[in-house]
């Protein structure tokens, strides 16, 4: 099986597992049920995932991969606010390959919400943001013209990643609680909110254009 096909299969399994976790709870969901939902054998499920809870990881990672892609393309000459506004507008218009799946985003929000009471799901979520922190080290190091493993760079990366994670959790919880979603559909406002979180977490060091 090619790596691309394997990734597609893992995502398909993850979607069904996430739906079952949300509808009936993690404890009440079995590997057999997940396998039945995707018309596969239970043995196949365990070939791709180490546990039933780990089946949620690909869905949780979907938004994280998008975030890392956006941050890695941040031009040195642009402010973070301007870059996020441009890229989030492109995403909203569907100008991304592959396109962002809004249903997957909603499932990810649900898994992040469940992670408040499910330690195994919380682990998947925190591991996803460990990858964000590592990516931020490279991005911030480049902008400060310092190595990615420089202590100050790592401190800024850790702060920025944590701030974004908390903001993602807050937004997801608000959406699932039935909050007015218009506050989250204004691209400029959302971009400023995330940029402000990163600027605050890094003491204003990260966010401005650099020569």
FIKOLZA-1660 file (N, C-alpha, C; in steps of 0.1 Angstrom, whole numbers, plus 5000, padded with zeros to 4 digits):
% residues 211
   i   px   py   pz ch aa at
   1 5008 4988 5000  A  X  N
   1 5000 5000 5000  A  X CA
   1 5009 5013 5000  A  X  C
   2 5006 5022 4991  A  X  N
   2 5014 5034 4990  A  X CA
   2 5011 5043 5002  A  X  C
   3 5021 5052 5005  A  X  N
   3 5019 5060 5017  A  X CA
   3 5007 5069 5016  A  X  C
   4 5004 5074 5003  A  X  N
   4 4992 5083 5001  A  X CA
   4 4979 5075 5004  A  X  C
   5 4979 5063 4999  A  X  N
   5 4967 5055 5000  A  X CA
   5 4965 5051 5015  A  X  C
   6 4976 5048 5022  A  X  N
   6 4976 5045 5036  A  X CA
   6 4970 5057 5044  A  X  C
   7 4975 5069 5040  A  X  N
   7 4970 5081 5047  A  X CA
   7 4955 5083 5045  A  X  C
   8 4950 5081 5033  A  X  N
   8 4936 5082 5030  A  X CA
   8 4928 5072 5038  A  X  C
   9 4933 5060 5039  A  X  N
   9 4926 5050 5047  A  X CA
   9 4925 5053 5061  A  X  C
  10 4937 5058 5067  A  X  N
  10 4937 5062 5081  A  X CA
  10 4927 5073 5084  A  X  C
  11 4926 5083 5074  A  X  N
  11 4917 5094 5076  A  X CA
  11 4902 5089 5076  A  X  C
  12 4900 5080 5067  A  X  N
  12 4886 5075 5066  A  X CA
  12 4882 5068 5079  A  X  C
  13 4891 5060 5084  A  X  N
  13 4889 5053 5097  A  X CA
  13 4887 5063 5108  A  X  C
  14 4895 5073 5108  A  X  N
  14 4895 5083 5118  A  X CA
  14 4881 5091 5118  A  X  C
  15 4876 5094 5106  A  X  N
  15 4863 5101 5105  A  X CA
  15 4852 5092 5112  A  X  C
  16 4852 5080 5109  A  X  N
  16 4841 5071 5115  A  X CA
  16 4843 5069 5130  A  X  C
  17 4856 5067 5134  A  X  N
  17 4858 5066 5148  A  X CA
  17 4854 5078 5156  A  X  C
  18 4858 5090 5150  A  X  N
  18 4854 5103 5157  A  X CA
  18 4839 5104 5158  A  X  C
  19 4832 5101 5148  A  X  N
  19 4817 5102 5148  A  X CA
  19 4812 5093 5159  A  X  C
  20 4817 5080 5160  A  X  N
  20 4812 5071 5170  A  X CA
  20 4816 5076 5184  A  X  C
  21 4828 5081 5186  A  X  N
  21 4832 5086 5199  A  X CA
  21 4823 5097 5203  A  X  C
  22 4819 5106 5194  A  X  N
  22 4811 5118 5198  A  X CA
  22 4796 5113 5201  A  X  C
  23 4791 5104 5193  A  X  N
  23 4777 5100 5194  A  X CA
  23 4775 5091 5206  A  X  C
  24 4784 5082 5209  A  X  N
  24 4781 5072 5220  A  X CA
  24 4792 5072 5231  A  X  C
  25 4802 5080 5229  A  X  N
  25 4813 5080 5240  A  X CA
  25 4824 5071 5236  A  X  C
  26 4836 5074 5241  A  X  N
  26 4848 5066 5238  A  X CA
  26 4847 5052 5244  A  X  C
  27 4843 5051 5257  A  X  N
  27 4843 5039 5264  A  X CA
  27 4833 5029 5258  A  X  C
  28 4822 5034 5252  A  X  N
  28 4812 5026 5246  A  X CA
  28 4815 5022 5232  A  X  C
  29 4825 5027 5226  A  X  N
  29 4829 5024 5212  A  X CA
  29 4840 5013 5212  A  X  C
  30 4838 5003 5204  A  X  N
  30 4848 4993 5203  A  X CA
  30 4855 4993 5190  A  X  C
  31 4866 4986 5189  A  X  N
  31 4873 4985 5177  A  X CA
  31 4865 4978 5166  A  X  C
  32 4857 4968 5170  A  X  N
  32 4848 4961 5161  A  X CA
  32 4838 4970 5155  A  X  C
  33 4833 4980 5163  A  X  N
  33 4823 4989 5158  A  X CA
  33 4829 4999 5147  A  X  C
  34 4841 5003 5150  A  X  N
  34 4849 5012 5141  A  X CA
  34 4851 5004 5128  A  X  C
  35 4855 4992 5129  A  X  N
  35 4858 4984 5117  A  X CA
  35 4845 4982 5109  A  X  C
  36 4834 4979 5116  A  X  N
  36 4821 4978 5109  A  X CA
  36 4817 4990 5101  A  X  C
  37 4820 5002 5108  A  X  N
  37 4816 5015 5102  A  X CA
  37 4823 5018 5089  A  X  C
  38 4835 5012 5087  A  X  N
  38 4843 5015 5075  A  X CA
  38 4844 5002 5066  A  X  C
  39 4836 4992 5070  A  X  N
  39 4836 4980 5062  A  X CA
  39 4849 4973 5061  A  X  C
  40 4857 4973 5072  A  X  N
  40 4870 4967 5072  A  X CA
  40 4870 4956 5084  A  X  C
  41 4880 4948 5084  A  X  N
  41 4881 4938 5095  A  X CA
  41 4888 4946 5107  A  X  C
  42 4885 4941 5119  A  X  N
  42 4891 4947 5131  A  X CA
  42 4906 4945 5130  A  X  C
  43 4911 4934 5124  A  X  N
  43 4925 4932 5123  A  X CA
  43 4931 4944 5115  A  X  C
  44 4924 4948 5104  A  X  N
  44 4929 4959 5096  A  X CA
  44 4930 4972 5104  A  X  C
  45 4920 4974 5113  A  X  N
  45 4921 4986 5121  A  X CA
  45 4933 4986 5130  A  X  C
  46 4936 4975 5136  A  X  N
  46 4948 4974 5145  A  X CA
  46 4961 4974 5137  A  X  C
  47 4961 4972 5124  A  X  N
  47 4973 4973 5116  A  X CA
  47 4977 4988 5114  A  X  C
  48 4966 4996 5115  A  X  N
  48 4968 5011 5112  A  X CA
  48 4969 5019 5125  A  X  C
  49 4963 5014 5136  A  X  N
  49 4963 5022 5148  A  X CA
  49 4966 5013 5160  A  X  C
  50 4973 5019 5170  A  X  N
  50 4978 5011 5181  A  X CA
  50 4967 5009 5192  A  X  C
  51 4956 5017 5191  A  X  N
  51 4945 5017 5201  A  X CA
  51 4933 5023 5194  A  X  C
  52 4921 5021 5200  A  X  N
  52 4909 5027 5195  A  X CA
  52 4910 5043 5196  A  X  C
  53 4915 5048 5207  A  X  N
  53 4916 5062 5209  A  X CA
  53 4925 5069 5199  A  X  C
  54 4936 5061 5195  A  X  N
  54 4945 5067 5185  A  X CA
  54 4939 5069 5172  A  X  C
  55 4927 5063 5169  A  X  N
  55 4920 5064 5157  A  X CA
  55 4916 5079 5155  A  X  C
  56 4915 5087 5165  A  X  N
  56 4912 5101 5164  A  X CA
  56 4923 5110 5159  A  X  C
  57 4935 5105 5159  A  X  N
  57 4947 5113 5157  A  X CA
  57 4947 5120 5143  A  X  C
  58 4944 5112 5132  A  X  N
  58 4944 5119 5119  A  X CA
  58 4934 5130 5117  A  X  C
  59 4922 5129 5123  A  X  N
  59 4912 5140 5123  A  X CA
  59 4917 5152 5131  A  X  C
  60 4923 5149 5143  A  X  N
  60 4928 5160 5151  A  X CA
  60 4940 5167 5144  A  X  C
  61 4948 5160 5136  A  X  N
  61 4959 5165 5129  A  X CA
  61 4955 5174 5117  A  X  C
  62 4943 5172 5111  A  X  N
  62 4939 5179 5099  A  X CA
  62 4941 5194 5100  A  X  C
  63 4935 5200 5111  A  X  N
  63 4936 5214 5113  A  X CA
  63 4950 5219 5116  A  X  C
  64 4958 5210 5123  A  X  N
  64 4972 5213 5127  A  X CA
  64 4980 5214 5114  A  X  C
  65 4979 5205 5105  A  X  N
  65 4986 5204 5093  A  X CA
  65 4983 5217 5085  A  X  C
  66 4971 5221 5084  A  X  N
  66 4967 5233 5077  A  X CA
  66 4974 5245 5083  A  X  C
  67 4973 5246 5097  A  X  N
  67 4980 5257 5104  A  X CA
  67 4995 5258 5101  A  X  C
  68 5002 5246 5101  A  X  N
  68 5016 5246 5099  A  X CA
  68 5019 5250 5084  A  X  C
  69 5011 5246 5075  A  X  N
  69 5013 5250 5061  A  X CA
  69 5012 5265 5059  A  X  C
  70 5002 5271 5066  A  X  N
  70 5000 5286 5066  A  X CA
  70 5012 5293 5072  A  X  C
  71 5016 5289 5083  A  X  N
  71 5027 5295 5090  A  X CA
  71 5040 5294 5082  A  X  C
  72 5043 5282 5076  A  X  N
  72 5055 5280 5069  A  X CA
  72 5056 5289 5056  A  X  C
  73 5045 5293 5051  A  X  N
  73 5045 5302 5039  A  X CA
  73 5045 5317 5043  A  X  C
  74 5047 5320 5055  A  X  N
  74 5047 5334 5060  A  X CA
  74 5059 5342 5054  A  X  C
  75 5057 5351 5045  A  X  N
  75 5068 5359 5039  A  X CA
  75 5074 5368 5049  A  X  C
  76 5087 5370 5049  A  X  N
  76 5094 5378 5058  A  X CA
  76 5089 5393 5057  A  X  C
  77 5085 5397 5046  A  X  N
  77 5081 5411 5044  A  X CA
  77 5067 5414 5049  A  X  C
  78 5059 5404 5053  A  X  N
  78 5045 5406 5057  A  X CA
  78 5044 5405 5072  A  X  C
  79 5034 5412 5077  A  X  N
  79 5031 5411 5092  A  X CA
  79 5022 5398 5093  A  X  C
  80 5022 5393 5105  A  X  N
  80 5014 5381 5107  A  X CA
  80 4999 5383 5105  A  X  C
  81 4994 5395 5109  A  X  N
  81 4980 5398 5106  A  X CA
  81 4977 5397 5091  A  X  C
  82 4985 5404 5083  A  X  N
  82 4983 5404 5069  A  X CA
  82 4984 5390 5062  A  X  C
  83 4994 5383 5067  A  X  N
  83 4996 5369 5061  A  X CA
  83 4984 5360 5064  A  X  C
  84 4980 5360 5077  A  X  N
  84 4969 5352 5081  A  X CA
  84 4956 5356 5074  A  X  C
  85 4953 5369 5072  A  X  N
  85 4941 5373 5065  A  X CA
  85 4941 5368 5051  A  X  C
  86 4953 5369 5044  A  X  N
  86 4954 5365 5030  A  X CA
  86 4952 5350 5029  A  X  C
  87 4958 5342 5038  A  X  N
  87 4958 5328 5037  A  X CA
  87 4944 5322 5041  A  X  C
  88 4938 5328 5052  A  X  N
  88 4925 5323 5056  A  X CA
  88 4914 5327 5046  A  X  C
  89 4916 5338 5039  A  X  N
  89 4907 5341 5028  A  X CA
  89 4908 5331 5017  A  X  C
  90 4920 5327 5013  A  X  N
  90 4922 5317 5003  A  X CA
  90 4916 5303 5007  A  X  C
  91 4917 5300 5020  A  X  N
  91 4911 5288 5025  A  X CA
  91 4896 5288 5024  A  X  C
  92 4890 5300 5028  A  X  N
  92 4876 5302 5028  A  X CA
  92 4870 5301 5014  A  X  C
  93 4878 5305 5004  A  X  N
  93 4874 5304 4990  A  X CA
  93 4877 5291 4984  A  X  C
  94 4883 5282 4991  A  X  N
  94 4886 5269 4986  A  X CA
  94 4899 5268 4977  A  X  C
  95 4907 5278 4978  A  X  N
  95 4919 5279 4970  A  X CA
  95 4931 5272 4977  A  X  C
  96 4929 5259 4980  A  X  N
  96 4939 5251 4986  A  X CA
  96 4938 5237 4981  A  X  C
  97 4949 5230 4979  A  X  N
  97 4949 5216 4974  A  X CA
  97 4957 5208 4985  A  X  C
  98 4950 5198 4991  A  X  N
  98 4936 5195 4990  A  X CA
  98 4928 5205 4997  A  X  C
  99 4915 5207 4994  A  X  N
  99 4907 5218 5001  A  X CA
  99 4904 5214 5015  A  X  C
 100 4902 5224 5023  A  X  N
 100 4899 5222 5037  A  X CA
 100 4885 5216 5038  A  X  C
 101 4883 5205 5045  A  X  N
 101 4870 5198 5047  A  X CA
 101 4864 5204 5060  A  X  C
 102 4853 5211 5058  A  X  N
 102 4846 5217 5070  A  X CA
 102 4841 5207 5079  A  X  C
 103 4836 5196 5074  A  X  N
 103 4831 5185 5082  A  X CA
 103 4842 5179 5091  A  X  C
 104 4854 5178 5085  A  X  N
 104 4865 5173 5092  A  X CA
 104 4869 5183 5103  A  X  C
 105 4868 5196 5100  A  X  N
 105 4871 5206 5110  A  X CA
 105 4862 5205 5122  A  X  C
 106 4849 5203 5119  A  X  N
 106 4839 5201 5130  A  X CA
 106 4842 5189 5138  A  X  C
 107 4845 5178 5132  A  X  N
 107 4849 5166 5139  A  X CA
 107 4861 5168 5148  A  X  C
 108 4871 5175 5143  A  X  N
 108 4883 5178 5151  A  X CA
 108 4879 5186 5163  A  X  C
 109 4870 5196 5161  A  X  N
 109 4865 5204 5173  A  X CA
 109 4859 5195 5183  A  X  C
 110 4851 5185 5179  A  X  N
 110 4844 5176 5188  A  X CA
 110 4854 5167 5195  A  X  C
 111 4865 5163 5188  A  X  N
 111 4875 5154 5195  A  X CA
 111 4883 5163 5205  A  X  C
 112 4886 5175 5202  A  X  N
 112 4893 5184 5211  A  X CA
 112 4884 5186 5223  A  X  C
 113 4871 5188 5221  A  X  N
 113 4862 5190 5233  A  X CA
 113 4862 5177 5241  A  X  C
 114 4861 5165 5235  A  X  N
 114 4861 5153 5243  A  X CA
 114 4874 5151 5250  A  X  C
 115 4884 5157 5245  A  X  N
 115 4898 5155 5251  A  X CA
 115 4898 5161 5265  A  X  C
 116 4889 5170 5268  A  X  N
 116 4888 5175 5282  A  X CA
 116 4886 5165 5293  A  X  C
 117 4879 5154 5288  A  X  N
 117 4876 5143 5298  A  X CA
 117 4881 5130 5294  A  X  C
 118 4888 5129 5283  A  X  N
 118 4893 5116 5278  A  X CA
 118 4909 5118 5277  A  X  C
 119 4916 5113 5286  A  X  N
 119 4931 5114 5286  A  X CA
 119 4938 5110 5273  A  X  C
 120 4933 5098 5268  A  X  N
 120 4939 5093 5256  A  X CA
 120 4938 5103 5244  A  X  C
 121 4926 5109 5243  A  X  N
 121 4924 5119 5232  A  X CA
 121 4932 5132 5235  A  X  C
 122 4933 5135 5248  A  X  N
 122 4941 5147 5251  A  X CA
 122 4955 5145 5247  A  X  C
 123 4960 5133 5249  A  X  N
 123 4974 5130 5244  A  X CA
 123 4976 5132 5230  A  X  C
 124 4966 5128 5221  A  X  N
 124 4967 5130 5207  A  X CA
 124 4967 5145 5204  A  X  C
 125 4959 5153 5211  A  X  N
 125 4958 5167 5208  A  X CA
 125 4971 5174 5212  A  X  C
 126 4977 5170 5224  A  X  N
 126 4989 5176 5228  A  X CA
 126 5001 5172 5219  A  X  C
 127 5001 5160 5214  A  X  N
 127 5011 5156 5205  A  X CA
 127 5010 5163 5192  A  X  C
 128 4998 5167 5188  A  X  N
 128 4997 5175 5175  A  X CA
 128 5003 5188 5177  A  X  C
 129 5001 5194 5189  A  X  N
 129 5007 5207 5191  A  X CA
 129 5022 5207 5194  A  X  C
 130 5027 5195 5198  A  X  N
 130 5041 5194 5199  A  X CA
 130 5048 5196 5185  A  X  C
 131 5041 5191 5175  A  X  N
 131 5045 5193 5161  A  X CA
 131 5045 5208 5157  A  X  C
 132 5034 5215 5162  A  X  N
 132 5033 5229 5159  A  X CA
 132 5045 5236 5165  A  X  C
 133 5048 5233 5178  A  X  N
 133 5059 5239 5185  A  X CA
 133 5072 5237 5177  A  X  C
 134 5074 5225 5172  A  X  N
 134 5087 5223 5165  A  X CA
 134 5087 5231 5152  A  X  C
 135 5076 5232 5145  A  X  N
 135 5075 5240 5133  A  X CA
 135 5077 5255 5136  A  X  C
 136 5072 5259 5147  A  X  N
 136 5073 5273 5151  A  X CA
 136 5088 5276 5154  A  X  C
 137 5096 5267 5159  A  X  N
 137 5110 5269 5162  A  X CA
 137 5117 5273 5149  A  X  C
 138 5114 5266 5138  A  X  N
 138 5120 5269 5125  A  X CA
 138 5116 5282 5120  A  X  C
 139 5103 5285 5121  A  X  N
 139 5097 5297 5115  A  X CA
 139 5102 5309 5123  A  X  C
 140 5102 5309 5136  A  X  N
 140 5107 5320 5144  A  X CA
 140 5122 5321 5143  A  X  C
 141 5129 5310 5143  A  X  N
 141 5144 5311 5141  A  X CA
 141 5147 5318 5128  A  X  C
 142 5140 5315 5118  A  X  N
 142 5143 5321 5105  A  X CA
 142 5141 5336 5106  A  X  C
 143 5130 5341 5112  A  X  N
 143 5127 5355 5113  A  X CA
 143 5136 5362 5122  A  X  C
 144 5141 5355 5132  A  X  N
 144 5151 5362 5141  A  X CA
 144 5165 5360 5137  A  X  C
 145 5167 5352 5126  A  X  N
 145 5180 5348 5121  A  X CA
 145 5189 5341 5132  A  X  C
 146 5182 5332 5138  A  X  N
 146 5189 5324 5149  A  X CA
 146 5186 5309 5146  A  X  C
 147 5194 5300 5151  A  X  N
 147 5191 5286 5149  A  X CA
 147 5178 5282 5156  A  X  C
 148 5172 5271 5150  A  X  N
 148 5159 5267 5156  A  X CA
 148 5160 5261 5170  A  X  C
 149 5172 5257 5174  A  X  N
 149 5174 5252 5187  A  X CA
 149 5179 5262 5197  A  X  C
 150 5180 5275 5193  A  X  N
 150 5184 5285 5202  A  X CA
 150 5174 5286 5213  A  X  C
 151 5178 5288 5226  A  X  N
 151 5169 5288 5237  A  X CA
 151 5158 5298 5236  A  X  C
 152 5162 5311 5232  A  X  N
 152 5151 5321 5231  A  X CA
 152 5141 5317 5221  A  X  C
 153 5146 5312 5209  A  X  N
 153 5137 5308 5199  A  X CA
 153 5127 5297 5204  A  X  C
 154 5133 5287 5211  A  X  N
 154 5124 5277 5216  A  X CA
 154 5114 5282 5226  A  X  C
 155 5118 5291 5234  A  X  N
 155 5108 5297 5244  A  X CA
 155 5097 5304 5237  A  X  C
 156 5100 5312 5227  A  X  N
 156 5090 5319 5219  A  X CA
 156 5081 5309 5212  A  X  C
 157 5087 5299 5206  A  X  N
 157 5079 5288 5199  A  X CA
 157 5070 5281 5208  A  X  C
 158 5074 5278 5220  A  X  N
 158 5066 5271 5230  A  X CA
 158 5054 5280 5234  A  X  C
 159 5057 5293 5237  A  X  N
 159 5047 5302 5240  A  X CA
 159 5036 5304 5229  A  X  C
 160 5041 5306 5217  A  X  N
 160 5032 5308 5206  A  X CA
 160 5023 5296 5203  A  X  C
 161 5029 5284 5204  A  X  N
 161 5021 5272 5202  A  X CA
 161 5011 5270 5212  A  X  C
 162 5015 5272 5225  A  X  N
 162 5005 5271 5236  A  X CA
 162 4994 5281 5235  A  X  C
 163 4997 5293 5231  A  X  N
 163 4986 5303 5229  A  X CA
 163 4977 5300 5218  A  X  C
 164 4982 5295 5207  A  X  N
 164 4973 5291 5196  A  X CA
 164 4964 5279 5200  A  X  C
 165 4971 5269 5207  A  X  N
 165 4963 5258 5212  A  X CA
 165 4951 5261 5221  A  X  C
 166 4954 5270 5230  A  X  N
 166 4943 5274 5239  A  X CA
 166 4932 5282 5232  A  X  C
 167 4936 5290 5222  A  X  N
 167 4927 5298 5215  A  X CA
 167 4918 5288 5206  A  X  C
 168 4924 5278 5200  A  X  N
 168 4917 5268 5193  A  X CA
 168 4907 5261 5202  A  X  C
 169 4911 5257 5214  A  X  N
 169 4902 5250 5223  A  X CA
 169 4890 5259 5227  A  X  C
 170 4893 5272 5229  A  X  N
 170 4883 5282 5232  A  X CA
 170 4873 5283 5221  A  X  C
 171 4877 5285 5209  A  X  N
 171 4868 5286 5198  A  X CA
 171 4860 5274 5195  A  X  C
 172 4867 5262 5196  A  X  N
 172 4859 5250 5194  A  X CA
 172 4848 5248 5204  A  X  C
 173 4852 5251 5217  A  X  N
 173 4842 5249 5227  A  X CA
 173 4830 5259 5225  A  X  C
 174 4833 5271 5221  A  X  N
 174 4823 5281 5219  A  X CA
 174 4813 5277 5208  A  X  C
 175 4819 5272 5197  A  X  N
 175 4811 5268 5185  A  X CA
 175 4802 5256 5189  A  X  C
 176 4808 5246 5196  A  X  N
 176 4800 5235 5200  A  X CA
 176 4789 5238 5210  A  X  C
 177 4791 5249 5217  A  X  N
 177 4781 5253 5227  A  X CA
 177 4770 5261 5221  A  X  C
 178 4771 5264 5208  A  X  N
 178 4761 5272 5201  A  X CA
 178 4763 5286 5201  A  X  C
 179 4775 5291 5203  A  X  N
 179 4778 5305 5202  A  X CA
 179 4776 5311 5188  A  X  C
 180 4774 5324 5187  A  X  N
 180 4772 5330 5174  A  X CA
 180 4785 5329 5166  A  X  C
 181 4784 5321 5155  A  X  N
 181 4796 5318 5147  A  X CA
 181 4801 5329 5139  A  X  C
 182 4793 5340 5138  A  X  N
 182 4797 5351 5129  A  X CA
 182 4810 5357 5134  A  X  C
 183 4813 5356 5147  A  X  N
 183 4825 5362 5153  A  X CA
 183 4837 5354 5148  A  X  C
 184 4835 5341 5143  A  X  N
 184 4846 5333 5139  A  X CA
 184 4846 5332 5124  A  X  C
 185 4837 5338 5117  A  X  N
 185 4837 5338 5102  A  X CA
 185 4843 5351 5096  A  X  C
 186 4845 5361 5104  A  X  N
 186 4851 5373 5100  A  X CA
 186 4866 5371 5099  A  X  C
 187 4871 5369 5086  A  X  N
 187 4885 5365 5084  A  X CA
 187 4895 5375 5091  A  X  C
 188 4893 5388 5089  A  X  N
 188 4902 5398 5094  A  X CA
 188 4902 5397 5109  A  X  C
 189 4890 5396 5115  A  X  N
 189 4889 5396 5130  A  X CA
 189 4896 5383 5136  A  X  C
 190 4894 5372 5129  A  X  N
 190 4900 5359 5134  A  X CA
 190 4915 5360 5132  A  X  C
 191 4920 5366 5121  A  X  N
 191 4934 5367 5119  A  X CA
 191 4941 5376 5129  A  X  C
 192 4934 5387 5132  A  X  N
 192 4940 5396 5143  A  X CA
 192 4940 5389 5156  A  X  C
 193 4930 5381 5159  A  X  N
 193 4929 5374 5172  A  X CA
 193 4941 5364 5174  A  X  C
 194 4943 5356 5163  A  X  N
 194 4954 5347 5164  A  X CA
 194 4968 5354 5164  A  X  C
 195 4969 5365 5156  A  X  N
 195 4982 5372 5156  A  X CA
 195 4984 5379 5169  A  X  C
 196 4974 5384 5175  A  X  N
 196 4975 5390 5189  A  X CA
 196 4980 5380 5199  A  X  C
 197 4974 5368 5198  A  X  N
 197 4978 5357 5208  A  X CA
 197 4993 5354 5207  A  X  C
 198 4997 5353 5194  A  X  N
 198 5012 5350 5192  A  X CA
 198 5021 5362 5196  A  X  C
 199 5016 5374 5193  A  X  N
 199 5024 5385 5197  A  X CA
 199 5025 5386 5212  A  X  C
 200 5014 5384 5219  A  X  N
 200 5014 5385 5234  A  X CA
 200 5023 5374 5240  A  X  C
 201 5022 5362 5234  A  X  N
 201 5029 5350 5240  A  X CA
 201 5044 5352 5238  A  X  C
 202 5048 5359 5228  A  X  N
 202 5062 5361 5225  A  X CA
 202 5067 5375 5229  A  X  C
 203 5059 5382 5237  A  X  N
 203 5063 5396 5241  A  X CA
 203 5065 5405 5230  A  X  C
 204 5058 5403 5219  A  X  N
 204 5059 5412 5208  A  X CA
 204 5070 5410 5198  A  X  C
 205 5078 5399 5201  A  X  N
 205 5090 5396 5193  A  X CA
 205 5086 5391 5179  A  X  C
 206 5075 5383 5179  A  X  N
 206 5070 5377 5166  A  X CA
 206 5057 5383 5162  A  X  C
 207 5057 5387 5149  A  X  N
 207 5045 5393 5143  A  X CA
 207 5047 5403 5133  A  X  C
 208 5058 5411 5134  A  X  N
 208 5061 5422 5125  A  X CA
 208 5068 5417 5113  A  X  C
 209 5068 5424 5102  A  X  N
 209 5076 5421 5090  A  X CA
 209 5091 5422 5094  A  X  C
 210 5099 5415 5087  A  X  N
 210 5114 5416 5089  A  X CA
 210 5120 5418 5076  A  X  C
 211 5132 5426 5076  A  X  N
 211 5138 5429 5064  A  X CA
 211 5145 5417 5058  A  X  C
% end
